[in-house]
Amino acid sequence: MSRRVSNRRKALVTVIAWAIGIAIFFPILWTVLTSFKTEAEAIASPPSFVFFDWTLENYTEVNERSDYFLHFMNSVIISLGSTLLGLAIAIPAAWSMAFVPAKRTKDVLMWMLSTKMLPPVGVLIPIYLLFRDFGLLDTRTGLVIVLTLINLPIIVWMLFTYFKEIPGEILEAARMDGAGLWEEVIHVLTPMAVPGIASTLLLNVILAWNEAFWTLNLTAAKAAPLTAFIASYSSPEGLFYAKLSAASTLAIAPILVLGWFSQKQLVRGLTFGAVK
């Protein structure tokens, strides 16, 4: 009887998991399908799911109207640049909080996390004025700096969690063998935390890639990433749903491919240190 109940429970959990997965994936699928429709078919009611005249016209027009490669390279440079800079700052910070904690370490961590609760629009004007005065508007450098700052609390929190799972005795043994501070961090701690660092890197690349608020407000043309590329297809004349879907598909395709091929590493990192 208990086995039958257990099987029913597993079947129910499986059904619920599939339902949630389909619900999450459906908007992406619908966007991709809409990108192959004409504008008339994109707004047709009732909408057609598969049986429509497939066309590549939207992709052709998007590539002719905008420099996709420029926006793509901006996204790559900004996402990787902000993530690597964030890791360079967060690894020593997380090390000190994990292995040399002070009385206020938990308070500092909570304060850092609380900054994520601040609405970005609340600090837009001062940051905009600072960027204007320092010549950072519409530059990749400016976006790398601001995305590093807004994602740094998440990077520090994730690395702190991973580092706390590493036995401190290993680092003490390294010190007894003559390892200095940087040797301890770079040659002992970092290799042991590679799964956690890799998952942190991947997650923050995704967050930086998808960031829209700051990229739309601090860039115009030269440093505009793919989020600005998508937004350019919203105009006072209205929304061009098919072209907007084509632009969205081109923008999300690279990060979807990255997530697909790195999913094992991402899951391994997110479960790093878990009780087996």
Kinemage of the C-alpha trace (Angstrom):
@kinemage 1
@onewidth
@group {chain A} dominant
@subgroup {mainchain}
@vectorlist {calphas} color= white
{ca met a 1} P 0.000 0.000 0.000
{ca ser a 2} L 2.784 2.387 0.931
{ca arg a 3} L 4.587 1.591 -2.324
{ca arg a 4} L 1.446 2.403 -4.312
{ca val a 5} L 1.080 5.727 -2.483
{ca ser a 6} L 4.743 6.471 -3.115
{ca asn a 7} L 4.361 5.751 -6.853
{ca arg a 8} L 1.307 7.995 -7.071
{ca arg a 9} L 3.188 10.752 -5.285
{ca lys a 10} L 6.122 10.431 -7.673
{ca ala a 11} L 3.750 10.504 -10.665
{ca leu a 12} L 2.027 13.613 -9.298
{ca val a 13} L 5.354 15.361 -8.715
{ca thr a 14} L 6.445 14.444 -12.254
{ca val a 15} L 3.234 15.830 -13.768
{ca ile a 16} L 3.537 19.056 -11.766
{ca ala a 17} L 7.205 19.433 -12.760
{ca trp a 18} L 6.356 18.970 -16.453
{ca ala a 19} L 3.488 21.444 -16.178
{ca ile a 20} L 5.741 24.072 -14.615
{ca gly a 21} L 8.452 23.424 -17.209
{ca ile a 22} L 6.005 23.791 -20.097
{ca ala a 23} L 4.528 26.962 -18.574
{ca ile a 24} L 8.009 28.493 -18.304
{ca phe a 25} L 9.114 27.388 -21.770
{ca phe a 26} L 5.912 28.284 -23.643
{ca pro a 27} L 6.545 32.073 -23.897
{ca ile a 28} L 9.972 31.363 -25.401
{ca leu a 29} L 8.470 28.912 -27.892
{ca trp a 30} L 5.715 31.379 -28.787
{ca thr a 31} L 8.271 34.164 -29.359
{ca val a 32} L 10.299 31.945 -31.681
{ca leu a 33} L 7.213 30.901 -33.645
{ca thr a 34} L 5.989 34.500 -33.922
{ca ser a 35} L 9.348 35.536 -35.356
{ca phe a 36} L 8.592 33.376 -38.421
{ca lys a 37} L 5.170 34.953 -39.036
{ca thr a 38} L 4.147 38.009 -40.999
{ca glu a 39} L 2.974 41.035 -39.027
{ca ala a 40} L -0.625 40.265 -40.002
{ca glu a 41} L -0.368 36.668 -38.777
{ca ala a 42} L 1.402 37.789 -35.586
{ca ile a 43} L -1.662 39.792 -34.474
{ca ala a 44} L -4.293 37.465 -35.910
{ca ser a 45} L -7.095 36.310 -33.611
{ca pro a 46} L -7.365 33.443 -32.949
{ca pro a 47} L -3.601 32.958 -33.310
{ca ser a 48} L -2.159 30.157 -35.392
{ca phe a 49} L 0.268 27.884 -33.608
{ca val a 50} L 1.946 25.885 -36.365
{ca phe a 51} L -0.156 26.187 -39.515
{ca phe a 52} L 0.917 29.507 -40.983
{ca asp a 53} L 3.136 30.714 -43.815
{ca trp a 54} L 6.659 30.504 -42.420
{ca thr a 55} L 8.944 33.352 -43.474
{ca leu a 56} L 12.460 34.655 -42.788
{ca glu a 57} L 11.471 38.186 -43.769
{ca asn a 58} L 11.606 39.463 -40.177
{ca tyr a 59} L 15.161 38.256 -39.643
{ca thr a 60} L 16.224 39.808 -42.930
{ca glu a 61} L 14.710 43.178 -42.017
{ca val a 62} L 16.164 43.079 -38.501
{ca asn a 63} L 19.671 42.443 -39.844
{ca glu a 64} L 19.312 45.167 -42.470
{ca arg a 65} L 17.991 47.725 -39.997
{ca ser a 66} L 20.364 47.077 -37.085
{ca asp a 67} L 23.964 46.001 -36.606
{ca tyr a 68} L 23.299 42.787 -34.701
{ca phe a 69} L 26.979 41.861 -34.443
{ca leu a 70} L 27.826 45.186 -32.757
{ca his a 71} L 25.088 44.711 -30.157
{ca phe a 72} L 26.120 41.094 -29.675
{ca met a 73} L 29.767 42.002 -29.062
{ca asn a 74} L 28.706 44.743 -26.653
{ca ser a 75} L 26.669 42.206 -24.682
{ca val a 76} L 29.553 39.720 -24.601
{ca ile a 77} L 32.127 42.295 -23.490
{ca ile a 78} L 29.855 43.923 -20.902
{ca ser a 79} L 28.614 40.611 -19.441
{ca leu a 80} L 32.026 38.949 -19.226
{ca gly a 81} L 33.791 42.149 -18.169
{ca ser a 82} L 31.405 42.888 -15.304
{ca thr a 83} L 31.416 39.258 -14.150
{ca leu a 84} L 35.215 38.895 -14.158
{ca leu a 85} L 35.678 42.232 -12.416
{ca gly a 86} L 33.061 41.213 -9.864
{ca leu a 87} L 34.839 37.900 -9.224
{ca ala a 88} L 38.179 39.670 -8.794
{ca ile a 89} L 36.629 41.809 -6.058
{ca ala a 90} L 34.333 39.188 -4.532
{ca ile a 91} L 36.781 36.282 -4.114
{ca pro a 92} L 39.039 38.112 -1.595
{ca ala a 93} L 35.980 39.647 0.097
{ca ala a 94} L 34.213 36.289 0.457
{ca trp a 95} L 37.461 34.665 1.652
{ca ser a 96} L 37.901 37.223 4.427
{ca met a 97} L 34.257 36.919 5.516
{ca ala a 98} L 34.320 33.115 5.461
{ca phe a 99} L 37.692 32.447 7.127
{ca val a 100} L 38.510 35.671 9.012
{ca pro a 101} L 35.052 36.763 10.174
{ca ala a 102} L 34.563 39.870 12.276
{ca lys a 103} L 31.781 40.656 14.730
{ca arg a 104} L 29.834 42.539 12.072
{ca thr a 105} L 30.404 40.144 9.159
{ca lys a 106} L 26.788 38.942 9.097
{ca asp a 107} L 25.581 42.536 9.312
{ca val a 108} L 27.780 43.496 6.361
{ca leu a 109} L 26.442 40.578 4.319
{ca met a 110} L 22.859 41.539 5.112
{ca trp a 111} L 23.582 45.173 4.255
{ca met a 112} L 25.062 44.141 0.909
{ca leu a 113} L 22.017 42.010 0.153
{ca ser a 114} L 19.667 44.824 1.181
{ca thr a 115} L 21.088 47.025 -1.582
{ca lys a 116} L 19.397 44.702 -4.086
{ca met a 117} L 16.045 45.789 -2.647
{ca leu a 118} L 16.652 49.401 -3.675
{ca pro a 119} L 14.649 50.349 -6.803
{ca pro a 120} L 17.192 51.193 -9.532
{ca val a 121} L 15.219 54.272 -10.552
{ca gly a 122} L 15.924 55.695 -7.086
{ca val a 123} L 19.621 56.127 -7.903
{ca leu a 124} L 19.347 56.688 -11.642
{ca ile a 125} L 19.781 60.481 -11.582
{ca pro a 126} L 22.956 60.608 -9.412
{ca ile a 127} L 24.556 57.754 -11.364
{ca tyr a 128} L 23.592 59.379 -14.664
{ca leu a 129} L 25.128 62.691 -13.565
{ca leu a 130} L 28.314 60.953 -12.397
{ca phe a 131} L 28.598 59.087 -15.688
{ca arg a 132} L 28.038 62.323 -17.606
{ca asp a 133} L 30.736 64.177 -15.672
{ca phe a 134} L 33.262 61.347 -16.020
{ca gly a 135} L 32.502 60.730 -19.703
{ca leu a 136} L 31.157 57.214 -19.151
{ca leu a 137} L 27.786 57.610 -20.868
{ca asp a 138} L 27.308 55.232 -23.802
{ca thr a 139} L 30.556 53.389 -23.083
{ca arg a 140} L 31.258 49.748 -22.404
{ca thr a 141} L 33.463 50.721 -19.474
{ca gly a 142} L 30.591 52.549 -17.801
{ca leu a 143} L 28.234 49.588 -18.155
{ca val a 144} L 30.883 47.160 -16.898
{ca ile a 145} L 31.263 49.303 -13.768
{ca val a 146} L 27.560 49.705 -13.027
{ca leu a 147} L 26.703 46.038 -13.700
{ca thr a 148} L 29.595 44.956 -11.498
{ca leu a 149} L 28.261 47.087 -8.661
{ca ile a 150} L 24.657 45.926 -8.919
{ca asn a 151} L 25.583 42.219 -9.136
{ca leu a 152} L 28.439 42.278 -6.625
{ca pro a 153} L 26.213 41.437 -3.595
{ca ile a 154} L 25.004 38.268 -5.312
{ca ile a 155} L 28.558 37.248 -6.261
{ca val a 156} L 29.853 37.798 -2.718
{ca trp a 157} L 26.925 35.922 -1.150
{ca met a 158} L 27.296 32.924 -3.449
{ca leu a 159} L 31.064 32.685 -2.997
{ca phe a 160} L 30.748 33.155 0.762
{ca thr a 161} L 28.334 30.215 0.884
{ca tyr a 162} L 30.698 28.008 -1.138
{ca phe a 163} L 33.796 29.015 0.851
{ca lys a 164} L 32.072 28.256 4.165
{ca glu a 165} L 31.802 24.607 3.072
{ca ile a 166} L 35.586 24.292 2.647
{ca pro a 167} L 37.342 23.024 5.818
{ca gly a 168} L 39.470 25.757 7.346
{ca glu a 169} L 42.062 23.147 8.360
{ca ile a 170} L 43.159 22.891 4.723
{ca leu a 171} L 44.028 26.574 4.631
{ca glu a 172} L 45.786 26.297 7.993
{ca ala a 173} L 47.905 23.465 6.615
{ca ala a 174} L 48.807 25.649 3.629
{ca arg a 175} L 49.895 28.443 5.975
{ca met a 176} L 52.054 26.011 7.939
{ca asp a 177} L 53.718 25.014 4.677
{ca gly a 178} L 54.653 28.641 4.109
{ca ala a 179} L 51.825 29.813 1.826
{ca gly a 180} L 51.248 33.533 1.909
{ca leu a 181} L 47.907 35.292 1.720
{ca trp a 182} L 47.633 35.396 -2.068
{ca glu a 183} L 49.084 31.898 -2.487
{ca glu a 184} L 46.413 30.650 -0.091
{ca val a 185} L 43.613 32.340 -2.007
{ca ile a 186} L 44.834 31.658 -5.542
{ca his a 187} L 46.535 28.241 -5.293
{ca val a 188} L 44.560 26.552 -2.509
{ca leu a 189} L 41.112 28.078 -2.069
{ca thr a 190} L 40.228 28.943 -5.667
{ca pro a 191} L 40.949 25.473 -7.185
{ca met a 192} L 38.858 23.815 -4.462
{ca ala a 193} L 35.931 26.142 -5.141
{ca val a 194} L 35.997 25.878 -8.956
{ca pro a 195} L 32.436 24.437 -9.211
{ca gly a 196} L 31.046 27.246 -7.066
{ca ile a 197} L 33.033 29.928 -8.885
{ca ala a 198} L 31.950 28.533 -12.262
{ca ser a 199} L 28.266 28.540 -11.321
{ca thr a 200} L 28.616 32.070 -9.929
{ca leu a 201} L 30.259 33.185 -13.174
{ca leu a 202} L 27.538 31.607 -15.318
{ca leu a 203} L 24.700 33.023 -13.243
{ca asn a 204} L 26.115 36.532 -13.291
{ca val a 205} L 26.800 36.429 -17.017
{ca ile a 206} L 23.101 35.626 -17.455
{ca leu a 207} L 22.059 38.453 -15.103
{ca ala a 208} L 24.301 40.956 -16.884
{ca trp a 209} L 23.174 39.754 -20.317
{ca asn a 210} L 19.505 40.260 -19.400
{ca glu a 211} L 19.945 43.623 -17.666
{ca ala a 212} L 17.740 46.201 -19.398
{ca phe a 213} L 17.160 49.146 -17.053
{ca trp a 214} L 20.727 50.422 -16.893
{ca thr a 215} L 21.601 49.565 -20.471
{ca leu a 216} L 18.611 51.504 -21.802
{ca asn a 217} L 19.269 54.551 -19.621
{ca leu a 218} L 23.057 54.799 -19.861
{ca thr a 219} L 23.630 53.934 -23.520
{ca ala a 220} L 22.507 55.271 -26.879
{ca ala a 221} L 24.273 53.657 -29.816
{ca lys a 222} L 27.977 52.876 -29.386
{ca ala a 223} L 27.766 50.609 -26.321
{ca ala a 224} L 24.154 49.465 -26.676
{ca pro a 225} L 23.856 45.702 -25.963
{ca leu a 226} L 21.169 43.300 -27.150
{ca thr a 227} L 18.601 44.534 -24.633
{ca ala a 228} L 18.706 47.924 -26.370
{ca phe a 229} L 18.597 46.082 -29.696
{ca ile a 230} L 15.248 44.557 -28.669
{ca ala a 231} L 13.865 47.831 -27.337
{ca ser a 232} L 14.526 49.566 -30.656
{ca tyr a 233} L 11.568 47.676 -32.152
{ca ser a 234} L 9.110 49.452 -29.859
{ca ser a 235} L 8.159 52.759 -31.461
{ca pro a 236} L 5.476 55.476 -31.147
{ca glu a 237} L 3.820 53.970 -34.215
{ca gly a 238} L 3.174 50.780 -32.287
{ca leu a 239} L 4.709 47.377 -31.699
{ca phe a 240} L 5.868 45.290 -34.629
{ca tyr a 241} L 5.309 41.934 -32.982
{ca ala a 242} L 6.911 39.732 -35.619
{ca lys a 243} L 10.050 41.870 -35.921
{ca leu a 244} L 10.189 42.309 -32.145
{ca ser a 245} L 9.997 38.528 -31.766
{ca ala a 246} L 12.785 38.062 -34.311
{ca ala a 247} L 14.984 40.551 -32.459
{ca ser a 248} L 14.177 38.863 -29.141
{ca thr a 249} L 15.011 35.430 -30.544
{ca leu a 250} L 18.377 36.661 -31.819
{ca ala a 251} L 19.081 38.254 -28.432
{ca ile a 252} L 18.198 35.276 -26.230
{ca ala a 253} L 19.591 32.532 -28.489
{ca pro a 254} L 23.260 32.889 -27.375
{ca ile a 255} L 22.447 32.825 -23.663
{ca leu a 256} L 20.041 29.887 -24.123
{ca val a 257} L 22.770 27.924 -25.900
{ca leu a 258} L 25.246 28.809 -23.134
{ca gly a 259} L 22.782 27.697 -20.465
{ca trp a 260} L 22.032 24.450 -22.287
{ca phe a 261} L 25.676 23.403 -22.658
{ca ser a 262} L 26.674 24.521 -19.156
{ca gln a 263} L 23.657 23.180 -17.270
{ca lys a 264} L 25.609 20.325 -15.668
{ca gln a 265} L 28.282 22.689 -14.413
{ca leu a 266} L 25.643 25.139 -13.209
{ca val a 267} L 23.724 22.472 -11.275
{ca arg a 268} L 26.949 21.058 -9.872
{ca gly a 269} L 27.977 24.482 -8.650
{ca leu a 270} L 24.580 25.291 -7.165
{ca thr a 271} L 24.670 22.043 -5.180
{ca phe a 272} L 28.344 22.435 -4.257
{ca gly a 273} L 28.779 21.732 -0.563
{ca ala a 274} L 25.309 20.260 -0.157
{ca val a 275} L 24.862 17.400 2.292
{ca lys a 276} L 24.988 14.187 0.320
